[in-house]
Amino acid sequence: MSDIVDPKTIGSRLHMASRRDFIKGVIAGGAAVSSAGYLFRASALLGQTAGGTGERLVTINVNGQQRRADVMKQETLAWTLRHKLGLTGTKLGCDRAECGSCTVLIDGVPRYSCSVLTHTVRDTKVLTIEGLASPDGTLHPVQQGVIDEQGFQCAFCMPGFIMSAVSFLKTNPNPARSELAQGLSGNLCRCQDYDKILTAMMRGAENMRRAIRA
C-alpha cells in the first residue's frame, strides 16, 4: 500500500513543474528580447545600420583647424567633439539642453552642443574650451580669472560657464555683477557655487579689459 501514489499529489506536482517551466520560459524570452534590443542599439551607434544615413565623413572647423570625422546623421556635436575628436573639455551633463555643461561657441554664439547636430555646423566656426588659450599656452583672461579666484568646486560645469562668459563679455565688457549673472543664467552648477563663479567671471572681465588696455 505504501507504493500507491495519490493521483491528486501527481497532479499537483505536474502543475508546479509546468508553472516553473512557464516562468523560466518567460524569463528566458525576456532576456532574449532585451539582448536583441541592446545589440540593435549598439549596432546603430557603431554605424552598422542599413543605408540611407547620408554623408558620413564630414569636415568641421574646430578651434581654427579643419577636422574630419566619421559622423552619423543623428550624431550631436557634443558626441563628435568628445568621442571622435578627443576634445573632452566639452562636458556632457544633462544631455537635454538644460545644464549648459556642453556649451561651445558657434560663430561666436554660445550653443548647447548636446542639442546641435554635427552635420549642421559644417559651414561654421566652432570654438571649444581647448581653443581659448593662446598658441604659446597663455590662458584666456577668463580662464585666468578662474584660477585667480579659485572659482569652482568640482569644476565639471566650468568649461560651459567660461564659454558663455567669453561670449557675453565680448558684447558687454564691463558688466555689473547682476548683468553678468543674467548673462550666465543658462548654465547650472550642481555644487551651487554661484557666488564664487560670479566673482571669478568678474575677475575675468577685469582681466579682459586690462589686456585690451595693455
Number of C-alpha atoms within 10 A of each C-alpha: 4 4 5 6 9 8 9 9 10 11 11 11 12 12 12 12 12 12 12 11 12 12 12 12 12 11 12 12 12 12 12 12 12 12 12 12 12 12 12 14 14 13 12 13 13 10 16 11 13 7 7 7 12 10 11 13 11 16 18 20 17 23 16 11 12 12 13 14 15 15 23 21 16 12 17 20 25 25 24 21 20 15 11 16 14 11 18 18 19 29 24 23 16 12 18 12 19 15 20 32 29 33 31 29 22 18 13 17 15 22 21 26 29 27 16 17 19 24 21 12 18 15 11 13 17 24 21 23 23 14 17 19 15 10 8 6 8 11 15 19 22 26 24 19 24 22 15 13 17 14 21 21 15 11 16 18 25 27 22 31 27 28 28 24 25 25 18 21 20 12 9 15 18 15 16 11 13 10 13 20 19 11 17 22 13 19 21 19 20 12 12 11 15 15 12 16 25 22 18 24 29 25 22 27 25 18 18 22 15 11 11 8 7 6
